[in-house]
Amino acid sequence: MTFYKSSQTLLKHIVRHWPANCQRTGSLALSHKLHPCRGLSTDGSAPRPRITGNSIEVFSHVYPRDDMTNVTAKILSKVGCQLHNRPHQPLWLIKERIKDHFYRSYIGRTGNPLFSVHDNLSPVVTVEQNFDSLLIPPDHPSRKKGDNYYLNHTHMLRAHTSAHQKELVRSGLDCFLLAGDVYRRDEIDSNHYPVFHQMEGVRLFSNHELFARVENGEELSLFESGGRRTPQKQETHMLEAVKLVEFDLKQALTCLMQHLFGEDLEIRWVDCYFPFTHPSFEMEVRFQGDWLEVLGCGVMEQELVCSAGAGNKMGWAFGLGLERLAMVLFGIPDIRLFWSEDERFLKQFRLSDIYQPVTFQPLSKYPPLFNDISFWLPAEGYTENDFYDLVRSIGGDLVEKVTLVDEFTHPKVCGGVQVCRRHAT
């Protein structure tokens, strides 16, 4: 508590001495106007999320606070903003381009798009949805309180849109795209923000759908009994089925990235690990001479598919970050710019056609201001993300970057550690 109060006092002193109009913040160049959340629920009718002494109210649902509660009022103010659904916002442009590609490329037998789109689901999920439904082990580091925003020990702000996979598959959907805002506690710089946006896709195949175009496909099967898990497959999957699903996945994503970046795009695949897919891959694209990781994907874990009531099918899934793609494609240098309401920023993305080329034009060339703050750390229970949340709660998006510039350990005091952090505004 001493750490919080002393840091809060120093930060408020810094904020009071920032330029009143705040028209310059280095490369960030935000104005003092940031996105107020006009629609703070999925239907726009619920009151603003708020924190009281013993509870948190979000979308008219009340959640009792407990020892896991760590969500701040600053973070709750972002819930319901849905930047990905605001027309002519850069995240909306990327989402619409991806959606349009899938609509045009995958047509069902009735002439309608094969993939349904879900971009209006509440970000409040259960811990089971966010972790257990995706087979994330109880001791996995991604569950840490220091990395997530918990309402209480049973509910949280989703850390990924994959939290909805199971419920959508259980509803009977075989092909869908899902987009939404996600929340993770993180450091403060131009590439990280505690609220960002993801989009993912899932496609399931029945035995007939996967082997329909394969010679003697009726003799093949998705599954085997008594199989062995290898780097190439899960224990219940036939290798032939896995290779076909993997081919379909990589072909779909290659076409998507060529659609976004251009036909001559150079792509490479890197084997990786995710708890909810196997085998798993990351896609990297070569852009302006550098290799950039743009998404993760893989063959869905059959245990996950079975638990959602689709045990007679197998499929693939992918997930990507909308901010990352928008920053690369539009040349946006700072992730916090997506929250700006500066007309100079917004008007650049008011396009008559979602495919109209656009490159972000910087708003300011002025250098940032620097302020240093030193404080003693508490003996226990402190994480860096605690301090970052404190900075965001007081300074908001005007704080461009926080870096550690010095650290001192007192030789005669147990747990006596003092740090100095520099704030760029």
C-alpha positions in Angstrom: 0.0 0.0 0.0 2.9 2.4 0.8 4.4 1.6 -2.7 1.0 2.4 -4.3 0.4 5.7 -2.5 3.9 7.1 -3.0 4.0 6.1 -6.7 0.6 7.5 -7.2 1.6 10.8 -5.7 4.7 11.1 -7.9 2.8 10.1 -11.0 0.1 12.7 -10.4 2.7 15.3 -10.0 4.2 14.4 -13.4 0.8 14.4 -15.0 0.0 17.9 -13.7 3.2 19.2 -15.3 2.5 17.8 -18.8 1.6 20.4 -21.4 -2.0 21.2 -21.1 -3.0 20.4 -24.7 -0.8 17.3 -25.0 -0.5 17.7 -28.7 2.8 16.0 -28.9 4.0 12.6 -27.6 6.9 11.7 -29.8 6.2 9.0 -32.3 2.8 8.4 -30.6 1.5 11.9 -31.3 -1.9 11.5 -29.7 -4.2 14.4 -28.9 -5.9 14.7 -25.6 -9.0 13.1 -27.1 -9.1 9.3 -26.9 -11.9 7.0 -27.8 -14.7 7.2 -25.3 -16.7 4.0 -25.4 -20.0 5.1 -26.8 -21.4 1.6 -26.9 -20.4 -0.2 -23.8 -22.1 -3.5 -24.3 -22.8 -5.9 -27.1 -26.2 -4.4 -27.6 -25.4 -0.8 -26.6 -28.1 -0.6 -23.9 -26.3 -1.7 -20.7 -24.8 0.9 -18.3 -21.0 1.6 -18.2 -18.9 -1.1 -16.4 -18.1 0.0 -12.9 -16.3 -1.1 -9.8 -17.9 -0.8 -6.3 -16.6 -1.8 -2.9 -17.6 -5.4 -3.1 -18.5 -6.1 -6.8 -17.9 -5.3 -10.4 -20.7 -4.7 -12.8 -20.3 -5.4 -16.6 -23.1 -5.5 -19.1 -25.7 -5.5 -16.2 -24.1 -8.6 -14.7 -22.7 -8.2 -11.2 -19.5 -10.2 -10.2 -18.5 -10.3 -6.5 -14.9 -9.3 -5.9 -12.4 -11.6 -4.2 -8.7 -12.1 -3.8 -8.3 -12.8 -7.6 -9.8 -9.4 -8.6 -7.3 -7.2 -10.3 -9.1 -5.5 -13.1 -8.8 -1.7 -13.0 -11.4 1.0 -13.8 -9.1 2.1 -16.6 -9.3 -1.3 -18.3 -13.0 -1.6 -17.7 -13.5 1.7 -19.5 -12.3 0.0 -22.7 -14.9 -2.9 -22.4 -17.5 -2.4 -25.1 -15.6 0.0 -27.3 -15.3 -2.6 -30.1 -12.9 -0.8 -32.3 -13.0 -3.7 -34.7 -16.7 -2.9 -35.4 -16.3 0.8 -36.0 -16.6 1.6 -39.7 -13.5 3.2 -41.2 -11.4 2.4 -38.2 -8.1 0.7 -39.3 -8.9 -2.5 -37.3 -12.3 -2.6 -38.9 -10.7 -2.3 -42.4 -8.4 -5.3 -41.7 -11.3 -7.3 -40.3 -13.5 -6.5 -43.3 -10.7 -7.4 -45.8 -10.3 -10.8 -44.1 -14.0 -11.4 -43.9 -14.5 -10.4 -47.6 -11.7 -12.8 -48.6 -13.3 -15.8 -46.8 -16.8 -14.8 -48.1 -15.5 -14.8 -51.7 -13.3 -17.9 -51.5 -15.6 -20.3 -49.6 -19.1 -20.7 -50.9 -21.5 -23.3 -49.6 -23.8 -25.5 -51.8 -26.6 -23.1 -51.4 -24.5 -20.2 -52.7 -24.1 -18.6 -49.3 -20.7 -18.0 -47.6 -19.4 -21.1 -45.9 -17.9 -19.2 -43.0 -20.1 -17.4 -40.5 -18.7 -14.3 -38.7 -19.0 -13.6 -34.9 -17.6 -10.3 -33.8 -20.0 -9.2 -31.1 -19.4 -11.6 -28.2 -19.0 -10.4 -24.7 -15.3 -10.3 -23.5 -16.3 -11.5 -20.1 -15.8 -15.2 -19.9 -15.3 -17.9 -17.3 -11.9 -19.2 -16.4 -13.0 -22.5 -17.7 -13.8 -21.0 -21.1 -10.5 -19.1 -21.3 -8.2 -22.0 -20.1 -9.8 -25.4 -19.4 -11.9 -25.5 -22.6 -8.6 -25.1 -24.6 -6.8 -27.8 -22.6 -4.5 -25.3 -20.9 -3.0 -27.1 -17.9 -3.9 -25.8 -14.4 -0.2 -24.9 -13.7 0.4 -23.3 -17.1 2.1 -19.8 -16.7 -0.5 -18.2 -19.0 -3.0 -18.4 -16.2 -1.0 -16.2 -13.8 -2.8 -13.3 -12.1 0.1 -11.1 -13.1 -0.7 -11.6 -16.8 -4.5 -11.5 -16.9 -7.4 -9.4 -15.8 -9.6 -11.3 -13.4 -13.1 -10.1 -12.2 -12.9 -12.8 -9.6 -11.7 -16.4 -9.3 -14.4 -17.7 -11.7 -14.7 -14.9 -14.3 -12.2 -12.8 -16.3 -11.7 -10.6 -19.4 -10.8 -13.0 -22.1 -7.1 -13.3 -23.0 -7.9 -14.6 -26.4 -10.9 -15.1 -28.7 -10.2 -18.8 -28.6 -12.2 -18.8 -25.3 -15.4 -19.0 -27.5 -14.3 -21.9 -29.7 -15.9 -24.6 -27.7 -19.3 -22.9 -27.4 -19.4 -22.1 -31.1 -18.5 -25.6 -32.2 -21.1 -27.0 -29.7 -23.7 -24.8 -31.3 -23.3 -26.8 -34.5 -20.9 -24.5 -36.5 -18.3 -26.2 -38.7 -16.8 -23.1 -40.3 -16.6 -19.7 -38.6 -14.5 -16.5 -38.1 -14.4 -14.9 -34.7 -13.2 -11.4 -33.9 -13.0 -9.4 -30.7 -11.1 -7.4 -28.1 -8.8 -9.3 -25.7 -7.1 -8.3 -22.5 -3.7 -9.0 -21.1 -1.5 -7.2 -18.6 1.6 -6.1 -20.3 4.5 -3.6 -20.5 4.2 -0.1 -21.8 5.7 0.7 -25.2 4.7 1.3 -28.8 4.0 -2.4 -29.5 2.1 -3.4 -26.4 -1.3 -2.4 -25.0 -3.5 -4.2 -22.4 -6.4 -4.3 -24.9 -5.9 -5.5 -28.4 -8.0 -7.4 -31.0 -7.8 -10.9 -32.4 -9.4 -12.7 -35.3 -9.4 -16.4 -35.7 -11.0 -19.1 -37.9 -12.1 -22.7 -37.4 -13.0 -25.3 -40.0 -14.1 -28.8 -39.3 -14.3 -31.7 -41.7 -16.4 -34.9 -41.7 -15.0 -38.0 -43.2 -16.9 -37.4 -46.4 -15.9 -33.7 -46.7 -12.2 -34.3 -46.3 -11.9 -37.3 -48.6 -14.5 -36.4 -51.2 -11.9 -35.6 -53.8 -9.5 -38.3 -53.0 -9.3 -41.4 -55.1 -10.9 -44.3 -53.1 -11.6 -41.8 -50.4 -14.5 -43.9 -49.2 -11.9 -46.4 -47.9 -10.1 -43.8 -45.8 -10.9 -42.7 -42.3 -10.2 -39.6 -40.1 -9.4 -41.8 -37.0 -7.6 -44.8 -35.9 -7.7 -46.7 -32.6 -4.5 -47.6 -30.7 -2.5 -45.0 -32.5 0.6 -43.3 -31.3 1.2 -39.5 -30.9 4.1 -38.3 -33.0 5.4 -34.9 -34.0 3.3 -35.2 -37.2 0.0 -36.4 -35.7 -2.3 -37.0 -32.6 -2.8 -40.5 -31.4 -6.4 -40.7 -32.7 -5.8 -39.3 -36.1 -4.8 -41.1 -39.3 -1.7 -39.6 -40.9 -3.4 -39.2 -44.3 -6.2 -37.2 -42.7 -3.8 -34.9 -40.8 -1.8 -34.2 -44.0 -5.0 -33.2 -45.9 -6.2 -30.9 -43.0 -2.7 -29.4 -42.8 -2.6 -28.8 -46.6 -6.0 -27.2 -46.5 -5.0 -25.0 -43.6 -1.8 -23.8 -45.1 -3.4 -23.2 -48.5 -6.2 -21.1 -46.9 -3.8 -19.0 -44.9 -1.3 -18.6 -47.8 -4.2 -17.3 -50.0 -5.3 -15.0 -47.2 -1.9 -13.4 -46.7 -1.4 -13.0 -50.4 -4.8 -11.3 -50.5 -3.6 -8.9 -47.8 0.0 -8.3 -48.8 0.2 -9.2 -52.5 0.6 -12.2 -54.7 4.4 -12.2 -54.7 4.6 -12.5 -50.9 7.3 -14.8 -49.5 6.0 -17.1 -46.8 7.6 -19.7 -44.5 6.2 -22.0 -41.8 7.8 -22.7 -38.4 6.9 -25.6 -36.3 5.8 -24.6 -32.8 3.7 -25.6 -29.8 0.2 -24.6 -28.6 -1.8 -26.5 -26.0 -4.9 -26.6 -28.2 -3.5 -27.7 -31.6 -1.1 -30.5 -32.8 0.8 -30.3 -35.0 1.1 -26.5 -34.7 2.7 -23.9 -36.9 3.5 -20.2 -37.0 3.4 -18.3 -40.3 6.1 -15.8 -41.1 6.0 -13.4 -44.1 8.9 -11.5 -45.6 7.9 -7.8 -45.6 10.3 -5.0 -46.4 13.3 -7.3 -46.0 12.3 -8.7 -42.5 10.6 -11.9 -41.5 7.4 -11.1 -39.5 5.4 -13.6 -37.5 1.7 -12.9 -38.5 -0.3 -15.8 -37.0 -0.4 -19.2 -35.2 -2.4 -22.2 -36.4 -2.6 -26.0 -36.3 -4.7 -29.1 -36.3 -7.2 -28.8 -33.5 -6.7 -31.1 -30.5 -9.3 -33.9 -30.9 -10.0 -33.8 -27.2 -11.2 -30.3 -27.6 -13.3 -31.1 -30.6 -14.9 -34.1 -28.8 -15.7 -32.1 -25.7 -17.6 -29.7 -27.9 -19.8 -32.5 -29.2 -18.2 -32.9 -32.7 -16.2 -36.0 -32.1 -16.9 -37.4 -35.5 -15.0 -34.5 -37.1 -11.5 -33.1 -37.2 -10.3 -29.6 -38.2 -8.0 -26.7 -38.2 -7.8 -23.4 -36.4 -5.8 -20.2 -36.7 -5.5 -16.9 -34.8 -4.0 -13.5 -35.7 -3.7 -10.1 -34.2 -5.5 -7.3 -36.0 -3.3 -4.5 -34.6 -0.1 -6.3 -35.8 -1.5 -6.6 -39.4 -2.8 -3.0 -39.4 0.5 -1.6 -38.1 2.4 -3.4 -40.9 0.0 -2.8 -43.8 -0.9 0.8 -42.9 2.5 1.9 -41.5 1.1 2.8 -38.0 4.1 3.1 -35.7 2.3 2.9 -32.3 -0.4 0.5 -31.1 -2.0 3.2 -28.9 -2.9 5.3 -32.0 -5.8 2.9 -32.6 -7.5 4.5 -29.6 -7.1 8.0 -30.8 -10.0 10.2 -31.7 -7.8 12.9 -33.3 -9.5 13.8 -36.5 -6.1 13.9 -38.3 -5.8 10.2 -37.6 -9.3 9.1 -38.2 -9.8 10.9 -41.5 -6.9 8.9 -43.1 -9.0 5.8 -42.9 -12.3 7.1 -44.2 -12.1 5.2 -47.5 -14.8 4.7 -50.1 -13.5 1.2 -50.7 -12.0 -1.1 -48.1 -9.2 -2.1 -50.5 -8.2 1.5 -51.2 -4.5 1.8 -50.5 -3.7 3.9 -47.4 -0.4 4.7 -45.6 -0.5 6.5 -42.2 0.8 10.0 -42.2 2.6 11.0 -38.9 0.8 13.6 -36.8 3.8 15.2 -35.0 7.6 15.3 -35.2 8.3 16.6 -31.7 10.4 14.5 -29.3 9.0 12.9 -26.1 9.3 14.3 -22.6 11.1 12.2 -20.0 10.3 11.9 -16.3 12.1 9.6 -13.8 10.5 8.0 -10.7 12.3 6.1 -8.0 10.6 3.9 -5.4 11.3 1.0 -3.1 9.7 -2.3 -4.0 7.5 -4.2 -1.5 9.1 -7.3 0.0 6.7 -9.6 -1.8 3.6 -9.8 -4.1 4.9 -7.3 -6.6 5.1 -7.8 -10.4 6.1 -5.3 -13.0 2.6 -5.4 -14.5 1.2 -4.0 -11.2 3.2 -0.9 -11.8 2.3 -0.7 -15.5 -1.4 -0.8 -14.5 -0.8 2.0 -12.0 0.8 4.1 -14.7 -2.1 3.5 -17.1 -4.7 4.3 -14.4 -3.1 7.7 -13.7 -1.4 8.8 -16.9 -3.6 6.9 -19.4 -2.4 6.7 -23.0 -0.2 9.8 -22.7 2.5 7.7 -21.2 4.3 6.4 -24.3 6.9 4.1 -22.8 8.2 3.0 -19.3 11.7 1.6 -19.0 13.9 0.5 -16.1 17.0 2.7 -15.9 18.5 1.7 -12.6 18.1 -0.8 -9.8 19.6 -0.8 -6.3 19.6 -3.6 -3.7 20.4 -2.5 -0.1 23.0 -4.8 1.3 21.7 -4.5 4.9 17.9 -4.6 4.3 16.1 -7.9 3.5 14.1 -7.3 0.4 15.3 -3.8 0.1 15.2 -3.1 -3.6 14.9 0.3 -5.1 14.2 0.9 -8.8 14.1 3.9 -11.1 11.8 3.9 -14.1 11.7 6.4 -16.9 8.4 7.6 -18.4 8.3 9.0 -21.9 5.3 11.2 -22.5 
